[in-house]
Amino acid sequence: MTEIDEFRAEVRAWLQANCPPGARGPGQVAWGSRRIELKPDVRLWLERTAEKGWTVPTWPQEYGGAALDRDQYRILIDELKHIRARTPLTGRGVNYIGPTLLEYGDEAQKARWLPGIARGEGGWAMGYSEPGAGSDLASLNLKAVRDGDHFVLNGRKIWTSDAMDCDYIFVLARTSPDKPKHQGISLILVDMDQPGVQVRPIRLISGSSPFNETLFEDAIAPVADVVGGIDNGWTVGKRLLQFERSTHAGINVSGSQGGRTADSRLPQAIQSYAPVADGRIADADLRDRLIRIEQNGHAQRLTQQRVIEETQARAPGFASSAVKLTGALNAQEGHELILSAMGLQGVGWEGEGFAAEELEATREWLRQKALTIAGGTKEIQLNIIAKRVLGLPD
Ligand SMILES: Cc1cc2nc3c(=O)[nH]c(=O)nc-3n(C[C@H](O)[C@H](O)[C@H](O)COP(=O)(O)OP(=O)(O)OC[C@H]3O[C@@H](n4cnc5c(N)ncnc54)[C@H](O)[C@@H]3O)c2cc1C
């Protein structure tokens, strides 16, 4: 037996013995928030994998990882998928700020933050966007004024997903207002459990409020929690965005994203609504669209695999924009198709004429629209691809 075969056998045996039934198939996934109670099996799964270093399998052991190499990581992900195990821990801690700290944090920051992130101790929010700074992020205005060994923060962030359940937030703040706008920004870690940080929900048309406005009024953050150096936040913050986009694209090898069960419901969903004749979908147009989406999905999976294999870092650079965008467009096209197949049943909002899964399909179709806004809009990704991947002039 080769070394790698031995590793696979060990992984398989460990997973069989340690992945509880309540952590398999669709269901709750831990993302670190102390404010959300975990079901017993989900907690157990988190604790066992954290102990093994498998919540962040490629991180160094001293920071809570298992130091797996690329081949071992792939085997672990394969085996997790094989038993339909849920990813033990997800979120902005393991996927965004953790890998950014690994690249840009100093030794004290790595020792202070990474082991806790790997154990899922604390949920992280992302404080980038502001009312006047979305695509044009460098125009941000959250002020951070130094007072001894602390910064005092004043201003507001918007669209901060999940902030109501988060314990910490990483923010991009303006530390040197007199410098050119890209050069006066710092990335700062802020404890949300203080009176100077207030979270106001933004209510959506659906009634839910996953977004917030997060207000900073004389909030405090230690100077020691500036990542990558004062006024170097544009460089550090852009790298974090690549981790975000790579996570959306399924090509971030830093966290434990790969354990997610893939969405293979498309053909079944369509077949259950579209009339079938002679063993195939009767409507030729629907059939063609389904085939195209399946082909694109297959191409996307191969591209993800290739990019992961080719990238030496924990996540690729500008290529993450391309893979994120194609993944988002495929997902949106798939949901458009489901709705086309459902006909009128796909446009219900409430009422007796619609089954629960039909109402859910409509909401999911709407939710998918956000995929080409979150983490940078489609136009912004196209700009990055044009300039940084294809090398076209500005
Ligand atoms: C589901 C979701 C979750 C989010 N979560 C967070 C979060 O947790 N934290 C956070 O900080 N932010 C978050 N955001 C905010 C997100 O990053 C911004 O919405 C996004 O960057 C766009 O900014 P904006 O909304 O201000 O739109 P704008 O920047 O005002 O853009 C408006 C339109 O103009 C276009 N446009 C702008 N500039 C250009 C250009 N140069 N070239 C071509 N077209 C352009 C855009 O593509 C867009 O169509 C989230 C957004 C969504 C949808």
The ligand as an ORCA input file, in Angstrom:
! r2SCAN-3c Opt
* xyz 0 1
  C     -25.772     38.981     -0.244
  C     -24.817     40.125      0.006
  C     -24.010     40.064      1.124
  C     -23.135     41.139      1.390
  N     -22.399     41.086      2.537
  C     -21.528     42.069      2.814
  C     -20.768     42.032      4.018
  O     -20.903     41.112      4.841
  N     -19.909     43.055      4.253
  C     -19.725     44.090      3.377
  O     -18.887     44.941      3.628
  N     -20.476     44.171      2.234
  C     -21.375     43.194      1.947
  N     -22.148     43.264      0.793
  C     -22.075     44.461     -0.039
  C     -21.422     44.263     -1.400
  O     -20.029     44.098     -1.269
  C     -21.768     45.482     -2.257
  O     -23.168     45.488     -2.455
  C     -21.085     45.468     -3.608
  O     -19.700     45.621     -3.464
  C     -21.618     46.575     -4.526
  O     -21.582     47.816     -3.895
  P     -22.887     48.763     -3.884
  O     -24.032     47.951     -3.367
  O     -22.538     50.012     -3.159
  O     -23.211     49.080     -5.397
  P     -22.515     50.177     -6.305
  O     -21.050     50.140     -6.126
  O     -23.192     51.487     -6.061
  O     -22.847     49.660     -7.748
  C     -24.081     49.925     -8.406
  C     -24.004     49.409     -9.839
  O     -22.986     50.119    -10.561
  C     -22.072     49.204    -11.141
  N     -20.705     49.765    -11.104
  C     -20.121     50.427    -10.085
  N     -18.851     50.757    -10.411
  C     -18.616     50.270    -11.655
  C     -17.490     50.280    -12.529
  N     -16.337     50.838    -12.200
  N     -17.616     49.663    -13.738
  C     -18.785     49.080    -14.112
  N     -19.896     49.050    -13.313
  C     -19.808     49.632    -12.104
  C     -22.129     47.965    -10.253
  O     -21.686     46.820    -10.954
  C     -23.597     47.921     -9.904
  O     -24.332     47.307    -10.929
  C     -23.057     42.251      0.520
  C     -23.890     42.293     -0.613
  C     -24.787     41.259     -0.859
  C     -25.670     41.348     -2.057
*
